[in-house]
Amino acid sequence: MAEGLKFDQAGLIPAVVQDAVSGRVLMLGYQDREAFARTLATGRVWFYSRSRQRLWQKGETSGNELRVRQILADCDGDGLLILAEPAGPTCHTGAESCFFEQVSGPDEGDWLPLSLVPEALFKVILDRQQNPRAESYVASLLAGGVDRVAQKVGEEAVEVVIAAKNDDPEALIRELADLWFHSLVLMAARGLRPADVWAELARRHAARARPSGQEGV
């Protein structure tokens, strides 16, 4: 499996780890041939520590391991992209990703990669759930319980149908955004996360490779 990879003079290759569900870049590490082999064999991400000069499994002390879903090599074979599902915060600081120190560009509030928008919105919803404020729409909605949130999702779904039948693309976009947002609120009310839905969609996508007649997209 490692024959086509190009390790540097120190016997290492850089490996970027990306969340297989959200698409967020989690960390950068280095692997030698043994760390790469252990990653393949165990399905958990291993690295070689340049400072300690030893192998280590991500999460070996914290429990926040990285479960491998796919490994890709770049076009030159001198870099790896590991798609993984994190069992907890990846950074030793407790942050979700090791990449959080902004060097340049707009603030996160002004710009956010589209793939991260659902998770960012969901974090706000969870904050309103855990720290309710009197003026918060989300907090008041959640205070009504699952029945109230589910009713709101149903209302938004009807608005989507109406916008679609009226052949109004802009209205349809707005109504779909409302439906998605209230679906996130419903997830919070039921103790689910967007990742649970992404995982189900991924399962269905993978089912396309099954023989004809079996469930799939």
C-alpha positions in Angstrom: 0.0 0.0 0.0 2.9 2.4 0.7 4.9 1.6 -2.4 3.8 4.6 -4.4 4.3 7.0 -1.5 7.3 9.3 -1.3 8.7 9.7 2.2 11.2 12.5 2.8 14.8 12.1 3.8 13.8 11.6 7.4 11.4 8.8 6.4 8.3 10.9 7.0 5.3 12.0 5.0 2.8 14.8 6.0 -0.7 13.7 6.7 -3.7 16.1 6.9 -6.7 14.8 8.8 -10.1 16.0 7.7 -13.5 15.3 9.4 -15.2 12.8 7.1 -18.6 14.2 7.9 -18.2 18.0 8.2 -15.2 18.4 5.9 -13.4 20.5 8.5 -9.6 20.2 8.6 -8.7 18.8 12.0 -4.9 18.6 12.2 -1.6 18.0 10.5 0.8 15.3 11.5 3.6 13.2 10.1 3.8 9.5 9.5 6.6 7.1 8.9 6.1 3.8 7.3 5.3 2.1 10.6 2.7 4.7 11.6 1.1 4.4 8.1 1.0 0.6 8.4 -0.5 0.8 11.9 -3.1 3.2 10.6 -4.1 0.8 7.9 -4.1 -2.2 10.2 -6.1 -0.7 13.1 -8.4 1.8 11.4 -7.2 4.4 13.9 -4.8 7.3 13.0 -1.2 6.9 14.1 1.6 9.4 13.8 5.4 9.7 14.3 6.3 12.3 16.8 9.3 14.3 15.6 10.0 15.8 19.0 9.6 12.6 21.0 10.9 10.4 18.2 8.4 7.7 18.7 5.1 6.4 17.3 1.9 7.5 18.9 -1.8 6.9 18.3 -4.0 10.0 18.3 -6.2 9.8 21.4 -4.0 7.3 23.2 -4.3 9.3 26.4 -7.3 11.5 25.9 -9.5 8.9 24.2 -10.2 11.3 21.4 -9.1 9.0 18.7 -9.6 9.4 15.0 -11.4 6.6 13.2 -10.3 6.2 9.6 -12.8 6.2 6.8 -10.6 6.8 3.8 -6.9 7.7 3.0 -6.0 9.6 -0.1 -2.5 10.4 -1.5 -1.9 13.6 -3.5 -0.9 13.6 -7.1 2.8 13.5 -6.4 2.5 10.8 -3.6 4.3 13.0 -1.1 1.3 13.9 1.1 -1.7 12.2 2.6 -5.3 13.2 3.3 -6.9 11.1 6.0 -10.7 11.3 6.2 -11.7 10.3 9.7 -14.4 10.5 12.3 -13.2 12.1 15.5 -14.3 10.6 18.8 -13.9 14.0 20.5 -12.0 17.3 20.2 -8.9 16.8 18.1 -6.7 19.6 19.5 -5.0 19.1 22.9 -6.4 22.5 23.8 -9.9 21.1 23.7 -10.8 22.8 20.4 -12.5 20.8 17.7 -9.7 21.5 15.2 -6.1 22.4 15.7 -6.6 25.1 13.1 -8.3 28.0 15.0 -5.6 30.7 15.1 -6.6 33.2 12.5 -3.7 34.7 10.5 -5.5 36.6 7.8 -8.9 37.0 6.1 -12.3 38.1 7.4 -13.6 37.1 10.8 -15.6 33.9 11.0 -18.8 35.9 11.5 -18.3 37.5 8.1 -17.3 34.3 6.2 -17.5 30.6 6.8 -17.0 27.7 4.5 -20.4 26.5 3.3 -19.7 22.9 4.5 -19.3 24.3 8.1 -22.5 26.4 8.2 -24.8 23.7 9.5 -22.5 22.9 12.4 -21.9 26.6 13.2 -25.7 27.1 13.3 -26.2 24.0 15.4 -23.6 25.3 17.9 -25.7 28.5 18.3 -28.8 26.4 18.8 -27.2 24.2 21.4 -26.0 27.4 23.2 -29.5 28.7 23.3 -30.7 25.4 24.6 -28.2 25.2 27.4 -28.2 28.9 28.1 -31.7 30.1 27.3 -32.3 33.9 27.0 -35.6 35.6 27.3 -35.2 37.3 23.9 -34.1 34.2 22.0 -36.4 32.8 19.4 -34.7 29.4 19.5 -34.9 29.2 23.3 -38.6 30.0 23.3 -39.2 27.5 20.6 -37.3 24.8 22.5 -39.2 25.7 25.7 -42.4 24.5 23.9 -41.0 21.0 23.7 -40.6 18.6 20.8 -44.3 18.9 19.8 -44.0 22.7 19.3 -40.7 22.4 17.3 -42.1 19.5 15.2 -45.2 21.6 14.5 -43.0 24.5 13.3 -41.0 22.1 11.0 -44.3 21.0 9.5 -45.4 24.6 8.9 -42.1 25.4 7.2 -42.4 22.2 5.0 -45.8 23.5 3.8 -44.2 26.9 3.0 -41.5 25.1 0.9 -44.2 23.3 -1.1 -46.1 26.5 -1.7 -43.0 28.3 -2.9 -42.1 25.4 -5.2 -45.5 25.3 -6.7 -45.5 29.1 -7.2 -42.3 28.8 -9.3 -40.5 31.4 -7.2 -36.9 30.4 -6.9 -35.9 33.1 -4.4 -38.8 32.4 -2.2 -38.1 28.7 -2.4 -34.5 29.3 -1.3 -35.7 31.3 1.7 -38.3 28.7 2.7 -35.8 25.9 2.4 -33.4 27.8 4.6 -36.2 28.1 7.2 -36.9 24.4 6.9 -33.3 23.4 7.4 -32.9 25.8 10.3 -35.9 24.5 12.1 -34.9 20.9 11.4 -31.6 21.7 13.2 -33.7 22.9 16.2 -35.7 19.7 16.1 -32.4 17.7 16.1 -31.3 19.6 19.2 -34.7 19.0 20.9 -34.3 15.2 20.2 -30.7 15.0 21.2 -29.4 14.4 17.6 -26.7 16.2 15.7 -26.3 17.1 12.0 -23.5 14.5 11.8 -26.2 11.8 12.4 -28.0 12.8 9.3 -24.8 13.2 7.2 -23.9 9.6 8.3 -27.2 8.3 7.1 -26.9 10.0 3.8 -23.3 8.6 3.5 -24.7 5.1 4.2 -27.2 5.5 1.4 -24.6 6.9 -1.0 -22.3 3.9 -0.2 -25.3 1.6 -1.0 -25.1 2.6 -4.6 -22.3 0.0 -5.0 -24.6 -2.8 -3.9 -26.1 -5.3 -6.4 -29.2 -4.3 -8.3 -32.4 -4.7 -6.2 -30.9 -3.7 -2.9 -31.5 -0.4 -1.1 -29.5 2.6 -2.3 -29.7 6.0 -3.7 
